[in-house]
């Protein structure tokens, strides 16, 4: 079921964790609930390292991208949510507002005083994180054995982070090459995004979901056609008629920043109506709950395929669904 991200800007972790939980079920028919906050904790550590390395020029914010999750899992592993919620005793809702401000204020003070001692900075950042989230476990008990988060990843849920491919479709980059996705949430400047033409991008999305492969997706949800109480995402004709939505329209909006990357969600299903594909979207954000708990779609949206075509900027999908496309990429 949809999980609320509370008062945090960690949709990237919630959506991608949900996606990888679905992958465990698709691959092994095993139901698991994994810890979003284990990934968030170590993402803050890595961001602090980068902040020191760049002498304060790198972004230190709450947002990130879907492939940050596979990146953190590869380095730090993962644990069940039951082993690490990232909440203190008695806390029932995630809230990072004060914690983030304290972390940011501390790093700004480091920059102001020019005291770039990584060991001291990381120790202080961990102290702040631990006071608000608790320290993540170094080992967990599984079937009577103590194992590390990396062992849990490899031997229990058996997810290989290298099996997951990030795709984008932007004219500003050369098609069929890997390139950097130039948005603030790609704070580590990952250039591991496979750039494909828009028709290929949409075909991958449709083919994947119709073959039972869900996806973590990211894009712009601050649009006039995004209606939380009706739980739909559409492109109004006053923005652009459907027949004019193409790679030029997509790139134009990305270039002038009327399309941003402000939310990560989990594409879990589809519905065909009158020749149009509507995508079922599982969402950890507050907007998906505006229709009320009694609504059967609580925590979900339906996105018209035009919305995905124009406003969803990247997807994370299993490499099995892009084998033929990957053959076209230059070495």
N, C-alpha and C positions, 0 to 999 in steps of 0.2 A: 504493500500500500504506500501511497505518497507520504513522505516524511517532511515535516516543516523544518526549514533552515533557521527559524526563529529570527532574532535580530542580529543577523550576520550577513555578510556579503560573500558567502561561500557556496553559492549555487553551483559553481564549477565542481566542487567536491561532492555535493549531494547528487547532482545529475550523473556524474561519471561513476560514482560508487554504485548508484542504482543500476547503471548500465552494466558494470562488471559483475554485480550480483546476478543480473539476468544472464550474463555469459556463463557463469558457473552453472546456472540451471540448464541453459541450452546445451552445454557441453556434457554435463555429468548428472543432470536431473537432481541436483542437490540444492536445497533451499538454504541460503545463508543471509544473515544480516551483519554487514561489515561496518566498521567504524569510520565515519566521515572525518571525525576530528583527529584521528591518528594521522591522517594525511595532512590536515590543516596545520597541526602542530609542527610537523617537520617542514612544511612549506614556509612557515614563518622563520624557522631556523635557516633555511637556504636563502631566503630573501635577506636576512640579516648579514649572512656571509657575503652576499653580492653587494650589499650596501657598503660594507667595509672595503671590499675589493675595489669598488669604483669610487671610493671616497665620497659617497653620498650622492652620486649622480643617478643611480638606479632607482626605479620606483619602489616605494614601500607602501603597499596598499593591500586590501583584503581580497581583491579579485584575482583570478587566474584563469587558466585554460584547461580543457579536458585532458590534454596530454601531460599536464602537470601531475595528474593523479598517477598515470602509468610511470612517469618519471620518479615520483616519490616512492611508489611501490617497489620499483626496481632497486632503489637504494636502501629503503628502510623497511620494506615489507608491509604487512597489514595485519590487523587483529579483528576479531569479532567485536561488534558494538558492546556486547555484554562485558567485554574485558576493558573497554575504554570508551566512555561516553563524552569525555571532554567537559563534563559538568561536575560541580562540587556537590557534596551531600546536601540534599534538600532542594537542589535546583532542578527545575522541570523544563525550562525553555532555554535554548542557546541564546546568549547575549554577549557579543564581543565589543560593544560600543566603547565601554570604558577601557577595556584591555587594549584595544587597538590604539586609542588616544594615548595611553601610557607608553606603549611601545614606540609610537611615532615621536612622542615628546623626548623620550630617552635618546633615540637615534639622532634626532635633530641636535640634542645637546652634545652628542659625540662629534657631530660635524662642526658645530660651532667652536668646540674646544680643540678640534683637530687631534683627537686622541684615538687613533685607529689601531687599537690593540684588539685583534680578533678574539683572542682567548677571553679577555675581560668582557667584550661586547656580547659574545655568545653566552657567557655565564650569566650576565645580567638579563638578557632576553629570555633565557630559559627560566630564570627565577620569576620573571613577570608572567610568563606563560603558565608555569606551574602553580602560581598563586591563583590564577583564574580558571585554569583548565585541569589542573592536576598533571602529574608526570605520566607519560605513557609507559606501559609495562615493557620491560626488556625481554621477558619470557612469559609464556602463558601455558596453562595445563590443558593438554588435549589427549584424551584416551590414556590418562595416567602418566603421561610423559611431559616434561617441561621442554618446550620448543620456542625458538625465536620467532619474531614476526616474519622474517625472511623464510624460515622453514615452513611456517604456516602458509605463506603464499605459494611456495614451490610444491609442498608435499600434501597439503590438505585441500586448498581450493584450486590448486594446479592451474593458475592463470599465468601465462607468459606475457609480460608487458610488451615485449617486442613483436607480439602478434597483432598489435593494434596500430592502425594507420590513420594519420590526420590528413584530411582533404580540404581544399579550398578551391574557389573559382574566382580569380581576379585577372582582368585583362592587363593590369599594370605589371604582372609577372609573366614570364614566358610559360606558355602551356607545356605540360609534360616535362616540367623540371620541378625540383624541390626548391622552396624559397621561404623566406621569412614572412610570417604573418604579422603585419605591421600594425599592431594595436597595443595599447598600454598594458593590458592583462598578459600579454606575452612578454613579461618583464625580463626573462632570461634570453630574449632574442632568438628563440628557437627558429631555425631555418629548415625544419624537418616536415614542412607541410607540402603535400603533393598537390600541385596546381593543375587543374583540369578544366576544359571548356565547360560551360554551363550545362549544355545538354548531357554531357557525360556525368557531371555532378548530380543532376536530377535523376538520371537513369540509375546511378549507383544507389541513391536513396530509395527509389521505388523498388528496384530489384531486391535490395537487401531486406527491406521490411516484408516484402511479399514472400521471401524465402525464410522468414523466421529469424532474421538477424536484426536486433534492435540497434540503436545508435545513440551516442551522446552527441548533442548538437549545440551550437552556440550562435547567437546573433542578436538582432535588435528587437526588443519587445516594447519600445516606447513610441509606438506608432498609433495614429488615429483609428486604424482598423483593428487594433488590439483591444478586445472588449472582455474584461474579466468577468462581469456579471453574466454575460452570455456565453463565456468560455470559448471564444473563437478568436482566431487571428486571420484576418482577411486583408486584401489590398483594395481600398476604396477606389472607385473610378475617378474621383477627383484628384487622386494621386497619379495614377497611371492606368489606362485600360489594359486588360489582361493581354491583348494581342501585342502590346508594345513592351511587355516585360521580356528583356533579353539581356545579354551580357553587357551591352552598353549602358542600359538603365541601371543595372546592378553596380557597375564600376563607377558611374557618375555619382550615385548616392554615397558610395563608400569614399570616394575622393573628396566630396564636399562635406563629408561627415554628417550628412542627414541619416545615413546608416552607420550605426556604431555596433560594437560588440558588448552588450551590457547584461547578457543573461545566458546561463547554461541550463539546458533541459534534456530530458530523456525521451526520445522518439520510440514509442512502444507498439504502435499498431497503425492500421489504416482502414479507411471506409470509402468504398466507391459509390458515388451518387451522380447520376446524369453525366457519366463520362469524366468526372472530376475526382481526383484523389484527395481525401481529407486525412491528415495524419493525426493520430492520437498522441498527445504529448503529456507526459508525466512531469509535474512541476513542483519544486520544493518552495517556491516563492509564495508570498502572501496573496497575490492577485488571484491565484487559482482557487483560493478558498472564499472568494467574495460572493459566490453563489449560495453559500451556506452549507452546513454539514449535512442537511437532509437531502441535498442534491446528489444524485447518483454519480455525477461526474466530479465530485469534490476532489480537488487536487489535480485536475486534468484540464486540458484544452483540446480543441480540434483546430488544426492549422490547415487552411486551404493551400493547395499545392502552389498557388501563386505567391503566397506568403513565404514559403520555403525558398522558392525560386529567387525572390527579390531580397529577402531580409535575413535568411539564415546563411551565415558566412562560412561555417566550418562544421565538419562532422568527424567523429572518431568511430571507426568501424573495423571489424575483424578483417585481416588481410585476405581471407579466403574469398571475400566478395569483390576484391579488386585485382585478382590475379592477372586477368587479361589487360587491364588498364596499366598495371605496373610494368608490363613488358614494353610499353611505349615510352617509358622514361629513359632519358639519356643517362649514361653511366657517369 
